Amino acid sequence: MKKFDDKGELLSHFYNYRIVTCPKCTKPVDFSNLKVTCTHCGYNKELKPMDSSSKLAPLTVDMEIFLKTPCCGNTLWAINLEHLDFLERYVESDLRERIPNINKSLASRLPQWIKNKKNRNEILKGITRLRLKLKDNNYKSSQPTKTA
């Protein structure tokens, strides 16, 4: 039996970088610190935030998320690999335990179609499609790897 423990992560916990679609060649590229550099085509741009006073300024820049696929009549999407791993752990778990009174956590705010057990296999297939999409496009993260 696989178990998922909700540690209270917010969606913003995954915003250290985003995997976005390169505006020039449509390959996956990391978007971090308002910079996009594509190793496939050489596209390189530093973007300006809409609101320079906000701590969330990088979130106000509109870049198309690369990790998205149709799934169960909706769109399954992830910001980056860590977010995709989170979704996979949540969906494949048989037992999902939440921290009491943490109603703003990402796990508590997932859409019902993701939480629904009857969609589990289809969502896991969608997650596999997203991983293959990265592999097929020779994605290599520019982010430092996390050590345990």
DSSP file (Angstrom, degrees, kcal/mol; ACC not computed):
  #  RESIDUE AA STRUCTURE BP1 BP2  ACC     N-H-->O    O-->H-N    N-H-->O    O-->H-N    TCO  KAPPA ALPHA  PHI   PSI    X-CA   Y-CA   Z-CA
    1    1 A M              0   0    0      0, 0.0     2,-0.4     0, 0.0    92,-0.1   0.000 360.0 360.0 360.0 124.6    0.0    0.0    0.0
    2    2 A K        -     0   0    0     90,-0.3    92,-2.3     2,-0.0    93,-1.9  -0.708 360.0-157.1 -89.4 138.9    1.4    3.4   -1.1
    3    3 A K  E     -a   95   0A   0     -2,-0.4     2,-0.5    90,-0.2    93,-0.2  -0.926   7.9-157.4-120.4 139.5    0.9    6.2    1.3
    4    4 A F  E     -a   96   0A   0     91,-3.2    93,-3.2    -2,-0.4     2,-0.6  -0.973   6.5-160.7-115.4 123.4    0.9   10.0    0.6
    5    5 A D  E     -a   97   0A   0     -2,-0.5     2,-0.7    91,-0.2    93,-0.2  -0.918  14.8-139.6-104.4 118.4    1.6   12.4    3.5
    6    6 A D        -     0   0    0     91,-3.4    93,-0.3    -2,-0.6    99,-0.0  -0.668  19.5-177.3 -75.5 113.9    0.5   15.9    2.9
    7    7 A K        -     0   0    0     -2,-0.7    -1,-0.2    91,-0.1    91,-0.1   0.346  53.9 -99.9 -95.4   5.3    3.3   18.1    4.3
    8    8 A G        +     0   0    0      1,-0.2    -2,-0.1    94,-0.1    90,-0.0   0.671  59.9 172.2  88.3  17.2    1.4   21.3    3.6
    9    9 A E        -     0   0    0     96,-0.1    97,-4.0     1,-0.0    98,-0.4  -0.317  19.2-148.5 -60.7 141.1    3.3   22.2    0.4
   10   10 A L    >   -     0   0    0     95,-0.2     3,-1.6    96,-0.1     4,-0.3  -0.705  26.9-110.7-102.5 160.6    1.8   25.1   -1.5
   11   11 A L  G >  S+     0   0    0      1,-0.3     3,-2.0    -2,-0.3     4,-0.1   0.877 118.3  64.3 -57.3 -35.9    1.9   25.5   -5.3
   12   12 A S  G >  S+     0   0    0      1,-0.3     3,-1.5     2,-0.2    -1,-0.3   0.704  85.2  73.4 -63.7 -18.8    4.4   28.3   -4.8
   13   13 A H  G <  S+     0   0    0     -3,-1.6     3,-0.3     1,-0.3    -1,-0.3   0.720  97.4  49.9 -64.8 -19.4    6.9   25.8   -3.3
   14   14 A F  G X  S+     0   0    0     -3,-2.0     3,-0.7    -4,-0.3    -1,-0.3   0.324  84.4  92.9-100.3   6.9    7.4   24.6   -6.8
   15   15 A Y  T <   +     0   0    0     -3,-1.5    -1,-0.2     1,-0.2     3,-0.1   0.203  45.1 104.9 -91.3  17.9    8.0   28.0   -8.4
   16   16 A N  T 3  S-     0   0    0     -3,-0.3    17,-0.3     1,-0.2     2,-0.3   0.826 101.7  -8.0 -65.9 -27.2   11.8   28.1   -8.1
   17   17 A Y    <   -     0   0    0     -3,-0.7     2,-0.4    15,-0.1    -1,-0.2  -0.970  67.4-145.7-157.6 160.0   11.9   27.3  -11.8
   18   18 A R  E     -B   31   0B   0     13,-2.0    13,-2.9    -2,-0.3     2,-0.8  -0.967  16.6-131.4-127.4 146.2    9.4   26.4  -14.5
   19   19 A I  E     +B   30   0B   0     60,-2.9    47,-2.2    -2,-0.4    48,-0.7  -0.886  43.5 172.7 -94.3 113.9    9.7   24.2  -17.6
   20   20 A V  E     -BC  29  65B   0      9,-3.0     9,-2.4    -2,-0.8     2,-0.5  -0.683  37.5 -95.5-119.4 170.5    8.3   26.4  -20.4
   21   21 A T  E     -B   28   0B   0     43,-2.4    43,-0.3    -2,-0.2     6,-0.1  -0.768  41.8-116.6 -87.9 125.6    8.0   26.2  -24.1
   22   22 A C     >  -     0   0    0      5,-3.0     4,-1.7    -2,-0.5    -1,-0.0  -0.429  17.8-140.0 -59.9 128.3   10.8   28.0  -26.0
   23   23 A P  T  4 S+     0   0    0      0, 0.0    -1,-0.2     0, 0.0    -2,-0.0   0.714  97.5  41.8 -64.6 -19.3    9.1   30.9  -27.9
   24   24 A K  T  4 S+     0   0    0      3,-0.1    -2,-0.0     1,-0.0    -3,-0.0   0.901 132.9  11.1 -94.9 -49.1   11.5   30.2  -30.9
   25   25 A C  T  4 S-     0   0    0      2,-0.1    -3,-0.0    18,-0.0    -1,-0.0   0.480  88.7-126.3-114.0  -3.8   11.8   26.4  -31.3
   26   26 A T     <  +     0   0    0     -4,-1.7     3,-0.0     1,-0.2    -5,-0.0   0.579  63.5 135.1  66.6  14.8    9.0   25.1  -29.0
   27   27 A K        -     0   0    0      1,-0.1    -5,-3.0    -6,-0.1    -1,-0.2  -0.480  66.3 -88.6 -82.7 162.1   11.4   22.8  -27.1
   28   28 A P  E     +B   21   0B   0      0, 0.0     2,-0.3     0, 0.0   112,-0.2  -0.511  52.7 171.6 -73.7 139.7   11.3   22.6  -23.3
   29   29 A V  E     -B   20   0B   0     -9,-2.4    -9,-3.0    -2,-0.2     2,-0.3  -0.993  34.1-108.3-146.3 147.3   13.5   25.1  -21.5
   30   30 A D  E     -B   19   0B   0      7,-0.3     7,-0.7    -2,-0.3     2,-0.6  -0.584  23.3-158.4 -78.3 138.6   13.9   26.2  -17.9
   31   31 A F  E     +BD  18  36B   0    -13,-2.9   -13,-2.0    -2,-0.3     2,-0.3  -0.965  29.6 150.5-117.4 111.4   12.6   29.6  -16.9
   32   32 A S  E >   + D   0  35B   0      3,-1.8     3,-1.9    -2,-0.6   -15,-0.1  -0.999  59.7   5.2-146.3 141.3   14.3   30.8  -13.7
   33   33 A N  T 3  S-     0   0    0     -2,-0.3    -1,-0.1   -17,-0.3     3,-0.1   0.851 127.0 -62.4  52.8  37.8   15.2   34.2  -12.3
   34   34 A L  T 3  S+     0   0    0      1,-0.2    13,-3.1    12,-0.1     2,-0.4   0.704 111.9 120.1  63.1  22.3   13.3   35.8  -15.2
   35   35 A K  E <   -DE  32  46B   0     -3,-1.9    -3,-1.8    11,-0.2     2,-0.4  -0.949  42.5-171.0-121.5 140.1   15.8   34.3  -17.7
   36   36 A V  E     +DE  31  45B   0      9,-2.5     9,-2.5    -2,-0.4     2,-0.4  -0.994   9.6 171.8-125.8 122.8   15.1   31.9  -20.5
   37   37 A T  E     - E   0  44B   0     -7,-0.7     2,-0.6    -2,-0.4    -7,-0.3  -0.966  17.1-155.1-133.3 117.4   18.1   30.3  -22.3
   38   38 A C     >  -     0   0    0      5,-3.4     4,-1.6    -2,-0.4    -9,-0.1  -0.814   9.1-167.3 -97.0 121.2   17.4   27.6  -24.9
   39   39 A T  T  4 S+     0   0    0     -2,-0.6    -1,-0.1     1,-0.2   -10,-0.1   0.617  86.7  59.3 -78.5 -12.6   20.3   25.2  -25.5
   40   40 A H  T  4 S+     0   0    0    -12,-0.1    -1,-0.2     3,-0.1   -11,-0.0   0.913 126.7   5.9 -81.6 -45.8   18.5   23.8  -28.6
   41   41 A C  T  4 S-     0   0    0      2,-0.1    -2,-0.2   -14,-0.0    -1,-0.1   0.495  97.2-111.3-120.4  -6.9   18.2   27.0  -30.7
   42   42 A G     <  +     0   0    0     -4,-1.6    -3,-0.1     1,-0.3     2,-0.0   0.465  55.8 160.9  89.8   0.3   20.1   29.7  -28.7
   43   43 A Y        +     0   0    0     -6,-0.1    -5,-3.4     1,-0.0     2,-0.4  -0.354  12.4 176.3 -57.1 132.7   17.1   31.8  -27.7
   44   44 A N  E     +E   37   0B   0     -7,-0.2     2,-0.3     2,-0.0    -7,-0.2  -0.963   6.5 155.9-146.1 122.2   18.2   33.9  -24.8
   45   45 A K  E     -E   36   0B   0     -9,-2.5    -9,-2.5    -2,-0.4     2,-0.6  -0.989  30.3-151.2-151.2 138.5   16.1   36.5  -23.1
   46   46 A E  E     -E   35   0B   0     -2,-0.3   -11,-0.2   -11,-0.2     2,-0.2  -0.958  28.4-150.4-107.0 124.1   15.9   38.2  -19.7
   47   47 A L        -     0   0    0    -13,-3.1    14,-0.1    -2,-0.6    -2,-0.0  -0.591   6.4-130.7 -97.7 154.9   12.3   39.3  -19.0
   48   48 A K        -     0   0    0     -2,-0.2     2,-0.1     2,-0.0   -14,-0.0  -0.866  25.4-121.3-102.8 135.1   11.1   42.2  -16.9
   49   49 A P        -     0   0    0      0, 0.0     3,-0.3     0, 0.0     8,-0.1  -0.389  11.7-130.5 -72.2 153.0    8.4   41.6  -14.3
   50   50 A M  S    S+     0   0    0      7,-0.4     2,-0.5     1,-0.3     7,-0.1   0.837 103.4  32.5 -68.0 -32.2    5.1   43.5  -14.5
   51   51 A D    >   -     0   0    0      6,-0.2     3,-1.1     1,-0.1    -1,-0.3  -0.898  66.2-174.5-130.9 100.2    5.5   44.5  -10.9
   52   52 A S  T 3  S+     0   0    0     -2,-0.5    -1,-0.1    -3,-0.3     5,-0.1   0.664  82.8  59.6 -72.7 -14.8    9.0   45.0   -9.7
   53   53 A S  T 3  S+     0   0    0      4,-0.1     2,-0.3     3,-0.0    -1,-0.2   0.620  87.2  94.1 -87.3 -11.7    8.0   45.5   -6.1
   54   54 A S    X   -     0   0    0     -3,-1.1     3,-1.3     1,-0.1    -3,-0.1  -0.587  68.0-145.1 -87.4 140.5    6.4   42.1   -5.7
   55   55 A K  T 3  S+     0   0    0     -2,-0.3    -1,-0.1     1,-0.3    -3,-0.0   0.726 105.8  55.9 -68.1 -21.4    8.1   39.0   -4.3
   56   56 A L  T >>  +     0   0    0      1,-0.2     3,-2.0     2,-0.1     4,-0.6   0.152  69.9 123.3 -95.9  18.3    6.0   37.1   -6.9
   57   57 A A  G X4  +     0   0    0     -3,-1.3     3,-1.7     1,-0.3    -7,-0.4   0.853  67.4  58.8 -51.0 -42.1    7.3   39.1   -9.8
   58   58 A P  G >4 S+     0   0    0      0, 0.0     3,-0.8     0, 0.0    -1,-0.3   0.781  99.8  59.7 -60.8 -22.3    8.5   36.0  -11.7
   59   59 A L  G <4 S+     0   0    0     -3,-2.0    -2,-0.2     1,-0.2    -3,-0.1   0.670  94.1  64.3 -78.1 -15.6    5.0   34.6  -11.6
   60   60 A T  G << S+     0   0    0     -3,-1.7     2,-0.5    -4,-0.6    -1,-0.2   0.545  79.5  95.5 -86.6  -5.8    3.6   37.6  -13.5
   61   61 A V  S <  S-     0   0    0     -3,-0.8     2,-0.9    -4,-0.4   -27,-0.0  -0.744  76.7-132.5 -86.5 127.4    5.7   36.9  -16.7
   62   62 A D        +     0   0    0     -2,-0.5     2,-0.4     2,-0.0    -2,-0.1  -0.710  39.9 155.7 -88.3 106.6    3.6   34.9  -19.1
   63   63 A M        -     0   0    0     -2,-0.9     2,-0.3   -32,-0.0   -41,-0.1  -0.993  46.7-109.3-127.3 136.9    5.5   31.9  -20.4
   64   64 A E        -     0   0    0     -2,-0.4   -43,-2.4   -43,-0.3     2,-0.2  -0.482  31.3-122.3 -71.4 126.7    3.7   28.8  -21.8
   65   65 A I  B     -C   20   0B   0     -2,-0.3   -45,-0.3   -45,-0.2    -1,-0.1  -0.496  17.6-158.8 -67.0 130.9    4.0   25.7  -19.5
   66   66 A F  S    S+     0   0    0    -47,-2.2     2,-1.7    -2,-0.2   -46,-0.2   0.860  75.1  75.1 -80.0 -37.7    5.6   22.9  -21.4
   67   67 A L        +     0   0    0    -48,-0.7    11,-2.1    11,-0.5     2,-0.3  -0.559  68.9 115.9 -84.0  83.3    4.3   20.0  -19.2
   68   68 A K  E     +F   77   0C   0     -2,-1.7     9,-0.2     9,-0.2     7,-0.0  -0.993  29.2 165.0-149.1 145.6    0.6   19.8  -20.2
   69   69 A T  E     -F   76   0C   0      7,-2.2     7,-2.9    -2,-0.3     2,-0.1  -0.988  43.2 -94.7-155.5 147.6   -1.5   17.1  -21.8
   70   70 A P  E     +F   75   0C   0      0, 0.0     2,-0.3     0, 0.0     5,-0.2  -0.441  51.0 167.1 -64.3 139.8   -5.2   16.3  -22.2
   71   71 A C  E >   -F   74   0C   0      3,-2.8     3,-2.2    -2,-0.1    52,-0.1  -0.893  57.9 -14.6-160.7 124.4   -6.4   13.9  -19.5
   72   72 A C  T 3  S-     0   0    0     -2,-0.3     3,-0.1     1,-0.3    51,-0.0   0.814 126.1 -53.1  54.3  35.8   -9.8   12.8  -18.3
   73   73 A G  T 3  S+     0   0    0      1,-0.3    -1,-0.3     0, 0.0     2,-0.2   0.589 129.5  76.3  77.2  10.4  -11.5   15.6  -20.2
   74   74 A N  E <  S-F   71   0C   0     -3,-2.2    -3,-2.8    -5,-0.1     2,-0.5  -0.632  89.2 -91.7-131.8-171.5   -9.2   18.2  -18.6
   75   75 A T  E     -F   70   0C   0     -5,-0.2     2,-0.5    -2,-0.2    -3,-0.0  -0.964  28.2-154.2-113.6 120.2   -5.7   19.4  -18.9
   76   76 A L  E     +F   69   0C   0     -7,-2.9    -7,-2.2    -2,-0.5     2,-0.3  -0.814  28.5 167.7 -88.2 126.5   -3.1   17.7  -16.7
   77   77 A W  E     -F   68   0C   0     -2,-0.5     2,-0.3    -9,-0.2    -9,-0.2  -0.967  22.2-168.9-141.6 156.4   -0.2   20.1  -16.1
   78   78 A A        -     0   0    0    -11,-2.1   -11,-0.5    -2,-0.3   -59,-0.1  -0.991  21.5-142.1-143.2 147.1    2.9   20.5  -14.0
   79   79 A I  S    S-     0   0    0     -2,-0.3   -60,-2.9     1,-0.2     2,-0.3   0.883  80.0 -24.3 -75.0 -41.1    5.2   23.5  -13.5
   80   80 A N  S  > S-     0   0    0    -62,-0.2     4,-2.3   -15,-0.1    -1,-0.2  -0.874  80.1 -74.1-158.0-173.8    8.4   21.4  -13.3
   81   81 A L  H  > S+     0   0    0     -2,-0.3     4,-2.7     1,-0.2     5,-0.2   0.867 125.8  53.4 -65.2 -37.1    9.7   17.9  -12.4
   82   82 A E  H  > S+     0   0    0      2,-0.2     4,-2.1     1,-0.2    -1,-0.2   0.903 110.5  47.5 -64.7 -40.4    9.3   18.3   -8.7
   83   83 A H  H  > S+     0   0    0      2,-0.2     4,-2.4     1,-0.2    -2,-0.2   0.907 111.8  50.6 -65.3 -42.0    5.6   19.3   -9.2
   84   84 A L  H  X S+     0   0    0     -4,-2.3     4,-2.4     1,-0.2    -2,-0.2   0.907 109.8  50.2 -62.1 -42.4    5.2   16.3  -11.5
   85   85 A D  H  X S+     0   0    0     -4,-2.7     4,-2.7     2,-0.2    -1,-0.2   0.902 109.2  52.3 -61.1 -41.8    6.7   14.0   -8.9
   86   86 A F  H  X S+     0   0    0     -4,-2.1     4,-2.4     2,-0.2    -2,-0.2   0.938 110.5  47.2 -58.9 -49.1    4.3   15.5   -6.3
   87   87 A L  H  X S+     0   0    0     -4,-2.4     4,-2.9     1,-0.2     5,-0.2   0.910 112.1  50.4 -60.9 -42.6    1.3   14.8   -8.5
   88   88 A E  H  X S+     0   0    0     -4,-2.4     4,-2.5     1,-0.2    -2,-0.2   0.931 110.4  48.5 -62.7 -45.9    2.5   11.3   -9.2
   89   89 A R  H  X S+     0   0    0     -4,-2.7     4,-0.7     1,-0.2    -1,-0.2   0.909 114.7  47.1 -59.7 -41.9    3.1   10.5   -5.5
   90   90 A Y  H >< S+     0   0    0     -4,-2.4     3,-0.7    -5,-0.2    -2,-0.2   0.950 115.2  43.4 -64.8 -50.2   -0.4   11.8   -4.7
   91   91 A V  H 3< S+     0   0    0     -4,-2.9    -2,-0.2     1,-0.2    -1,-0.2   0.884 113.7  48.8 -68.0 -40.7   -2.2   10.0   -7.5
   92   92 A E  H 3< S+     0   0    0     -4,-2.5   -90,-0.3    -5,-0.2    -1,-0.2   0.591  89.8 105.8 -79.0  -8.2   -0.6    6.6   -7.1
   93   93 A S    <<  -     0   0    0     -4,-0.7   -90,-0.2    -3,-0.7     3,-0.1  -0.447  53.9-161.2 -76.4 144.1   -1.1    6.5   -3.3
   94   94 A D  S    S+     0   0    0    -92,-2.3     2,-0.4     1,-0.2   -91,-0.2   0.717  84.9  40.7 -89.0 -27.1   -3.7    4.2   -1.8
   95   95 A L  E     -a    3   0A   0    -93,-1.9   -91,-3.2     2,-0.0     2,-0.6  -0.989  68.6-168.5-128.0 123.5   -3.8    6.2    1.4
   96   96 A R  E     -a    4   0A   0     -2,-0.4     2,-0.5   -93,-0.2   -91,-0.2  -0.938   6.3-169.9-116.9 111.9   -3.7   10.0    1.5
   97   97 A E  E     -a    5   0A   0    -93,-3.2   -91,-3.4    -2,-0.6     2,-0.3  -0.871   4.3-160.7-106.4 131.8   -3.1   11.6    4.9
   98   98 A R        -     0   0    0     -2,-0.5   -91,-0.1   -93,-0.2     3,-0.0  -0.815  25.4-112.8-109.3 148.3   -3.5   15.3    5.4
   99   99 A I    >   -     0   0    0     -2,-0.3     3,-1.3   -93,-0.3   -92,-0.0  -0.655  50.0-103.9 -71.2 128.6   -2.2   17.5    8.1
  100  100 A P  T 3  S+     0   0    0      0, 0.0    -1,-0.1     0, 0.0     3,-0.0  -0.247  98.8  10.7 -57.9 142.6   -5.2   18.7   10.0
  101  101 A N  T 3  S+     0   0    0      1,-0.1     2,-0.6    -3,-0.0     3,-0.1   0.683  87.5 122.6  64.4  22.4   -6.3   22.3    9.4
  102  102 A I    X   +     0   0    0     -3,-1.3     3,-1.0     1,-0.1     6,-0.2  -0.637  22.9 152.3-108.3  71.7   -4.0   22.8    6.4
  103  103 A N  T 3   +     0   0    0     -2,-0.6    -1,-0.1     1,-0.2    -2,-0.0   0.501  64.7  60.2 -82.8  -3.9   -6.7   23.7    3.9
  104  104 A K  T 3  S+     0   0    0     -3,-0.1    -1,-0.2     4,-0.0     5,-0.1   0.392  77.2 117.5-102.7   4.2   -4.5   25.8    1.7
  105  105 A S  S <> S-     0   0    0     -3,-1.0     4,-1.1     1,-0.1   -95,-0.2  -0.300  76.7-116.1 -68.3 156.2   -2.0   23.0    0.9
  106  106 A L  H >> S+     0   0    0    -97,-4.0     3,-0.6     1,-0.2     4,-0.6   0.901 115.4  55.8 -58.7 -42.7   -1.6   22.0   -2.7
  107  107 A A  H >4 S+     0   0    0    -98,-0.4     3,-0.7     1,-0.3    -1,-0.2   0.879 107.9  48.4 -59.7 -38.1   -3.0   18.5   -2.0
  108  108 A S  H 34 S+     0   0    0     -6,-0.2    -1,-0.3     1,-0.2    -2,-0.2   0.723 113.3  48.7 -74.7 -19.5   -6.2   20.0   -0.5
  109  109 A R  H << S+     0   0    0     -4,-1.1    -1,-0.2    -3,-0.6    -2,-0.2   0.377  79.1 121.6-103.1   2.7   -6.6   22.2   -3.5
  110  110 A L  S << S-     0   0    0     -3,-0.7     5,-0.1    -4,-0.6    -3,-0.0  -0.362  74.6 -96.8 -63.0 146.2   -6.2   19.7   -6.3
  111  111 A P    >>  -     0   0    0      0, 0.0     4,-1.5     0, 0.0     3,-1.2  -0.289  30.7-114.3 -64.1 152.2   -9.2   19.4   -8.6
  112  112 A Q  H 3> S+     0   0    0      1,-0.3     4,-1.7     2,-0.2    -2,-0.1   0.824 113.4  62.3 -57.9 -34.9  -11.7   16.6   -7.8
  113  113 A W  H 34 S+     0   0    0      1,-0.2    -1,-0.3     2,-0.2     6,-0.2   0.814 105.6  47.0 -65.5 -27.2  -10.9   14.8  -11.1
  114  114 A I  H <4 S+     0   0    0     -3,-1.2    -1,-0.2     1,-0.2    -2,-0.2   0.849 113.3  48.5 -78.0 -35.0   -7.3   14.3   -9.9
  115  115 A K  H  < S+     0   0    0     -4,-1.5     2,-0.3    -5,-0.1    -2,-0.2   0.727  87.8 104.7 -74.6 -22.2   -8.4   13.1   -6.5
  116  116 A N    ><  -     0   0    0     -4,-1.7     3,-1.7    -5,-0.2     4,-0.3  -0.448  65.4-147.1 -70.7 122.9  -10.9   10.7   -7.9
  117  117 A K  G >  S+     0   0    0     -2,-0.3     3,-1.6     1,-0.3     4,-0.3   0.813  94.7  65.6 -58.6 -33.2   -9.7    7.1   -7.7
  118  118 A K  G 3  S+     0   0    0      1,-0.3    -1,-0.3     2,-0.1     4,-0.2   0.711 102.0  49.8 -66.2 -18.0  -11.5    6.1  -11.0
  119  119 A N  G <> S+     0   0    0     -3,-1.7     4,-2.7    -6,-0.2     5,-0.3   0.446  80.9 102.8 -95.6  -1.6   -9.1    8.5  -12.9
  120  120 A R  H <> S+     0   0    0     -3,-1.6     4,-2.5    -4,-0.3     5,-0.2   0.898  81.4  43.8 -51.5 -53.9   -5.9    7.1  -11.3
  121  121 A N  H  > S+     0   0    0     -4,-0.3     4,-2.0     1,-0.2    -1,-0.2   0.908 115.2  48.6 -62.3 -42.7   -4.7    5.0  -14.2
  122  122 A E  H  > S+     0   0    0     -4,-0.2     4,-1.9     2,-0.2    -1,-0.2   0.893 112.4  48.5 -65.3 -39.7   -5.5    7.6  -16.8
  123  123 A I  H  X S+     0   0    0     -4,-2.7     4,-2.4     2,-0.2    -2,-0.2   0.909 110.1  51.3 -67.7 -41.5   -3.7   10.3  -14.8
  124  124 A L  H  X S+     0   0    0     -4,-2.5     4,-2.0    -5,-0.3    -1,-0.2   0.869 109.3  51.1 -63.5 -35.5   -0.7    8.1  -14.3
  125  125 A K  H  X S+     0   0    0     -4,-2.0     4,-2.4    -5,-0.2    -1,-0.2   0.888 109.1  51.8 -65.0 -38.7   -0.6    7.5  -18.1
  126  126 A G  H  X S+     0   0    0     -4,-1.9     4,-2.1     2,-0.2    -2,-0.2   0.898 108.2  50.5 -63.2 -41.3   -0.8   11.3  -18.5
  127  127 A I  H  X S+     0   0    0     -4,-2.4     4,-2.1     2,-0.2    -1,-0.2   0.903 110.0  50.5 -63.6 -41.1    2.2   11.7  -16.2
  128  128 A T  H  X S+     0   0    0     -4,-2.0     4,-2.5     1,-0.2    -2,-0.2   0.908 107.9  53.3 -62.4 -41.9    4.1    9.1  -18.2
  129  129 A R  H  X S+     0   0    0     -4,-2.4     4,-2.3     1,-0.2    -2,-0.2   0.904 108.4  50.4 -59.1 -40.9    3.3   11.0  -21.4
  130  130 A L  H  X S+     0   0    0     -4,-2.1     4,-1.7     2,-0.2    -1,-0.2   0.905 110.4  48.5 -65.7 -41.0    4.7   14.2  -19.9
  131  131 A R  H  X S+     0   0    0     -4,-2.1     4,-2.2     1,-0.2    -2,-0.2   0.909 113.0  48.1 -64.6 -41.1    7.9   12.5  -18.9
  132  132 A L  H  X S+     0   0    0     -4,-2.5     4,-3.5     1,-0.2     5,-0.2   0.864 105.8  58.4 -66.4 -35.8    8.2   11.0  -22.4
  133  133 A K  H  X S+     0   0    0     -4,-2.3     4,-1.0     2,-0.2    -1,-0.2   0.901 108.8  45.5 -60.0 -41.5    7.5   14.5  -23.9
  134  134 A L  H  <>S+     0   0    0     -4,-1.7     5,-2.5     2,-0.2     3,-0.4   0.935 114.9  47.0 -65.7 -46.3   10.6   15.8  -22.0
  135  135 A K  H ><5S+     0   0    0     -4,-2.2     3,-1.9     1,-0.2    -2,-0.2   0.922 109.8  52.7 -62.2 -44.9   12.7   12.8  -23.0
  136  136 A D  H 3<5S+     0   0    0     -4,-3.5    -1,-0.2     1,-0.3    -2,-0.2   0.760 110.9  48.6 -63.3 -24.8   11.6   13.0  -26.7
  137  137 A N  T 3<5S-     0   0    0     -4,-1.0    -1,-0.3    -3,-0.4    -2,-0.2   0.185 113.9-117.4-101.0  15.5   12.7   16.7  -26.7
  138  138 A N  T < 5 -     0   0    0     -3,-1.9     2,-0.2     1,-0.2    -3,-0.2   0.861  44.9-173.4  53.8  41.9   16.1   16.0  -25.1
  139  139 A Y      < +     0   0    0     -5,-2.5     2,-0.4    -6,-0.1    -1,-0.2  -0.492  12.4 177.6 -71.0 131.7   15.2   18.0  -22.0
  140  140 A K        -     0   0    0     -2,-0.2  -110,-0.2  -112,-0.2     2,-0.0  -0.976  28.2-126.1-133.0 119.8   18.1   18.6  -19.6
  141  141 A S        -     0   0    0     -2,-0.4     4,-0.1     1,-0.1  -122,-0.0  -0.342   8.4-156.2 -67.0 142.1   17.4   20.7  -16.6
  142  142 A S        +     0   0    0      2,-0.1    -1,-0.1    -2,-0.0     3,-0.0   0.367  65.9 104.6 -93.9   2.8   19.7   23.6  -15.9
  143  143 A Q  S    S-     0   0    0      1,-0.1     2,-0.1     3,-0.0    -2,-0.1  -0.576  83.3-102.0 -86.1 146.7   18.7   23.5  -12.2
  144  144 A P        -     0   0    0      0, 0.0     2,-0.2     0, 0.0    -1,-0.1  -0.400  41.4-112.7 -64.1 142.3   21.0   22.1   -9.6
  145  145 A T        -     0   0    0     -4,-0.1     2,-0.4    -2,-0.1    -3,-0.0  -0.515  28.1-119.7 -77.0 144.8   20.0   18.6   -8.6
  146  146 A K        -     0   0    0     -2,-0.2     2,-0.4    -3,-0.1    -1,-0.1  -0.672  22.4-149.4 -85.8 137.1   18.8   18.1   -5.0
  147  147 A T              0   0    0     -2,-0.4    -1,-0.0     1,-0.1     0, 0.0  -0.861 360.0 360.0-106.3 143.0   20.7   15.8   -2.8
  148  148 A A              0   0    0     -2,-0.4    -1,-0.1     0, 0.0    -2,-0.0   0.461 360.0 360.0 -84.3 360.0   19.0   13.9    0.0
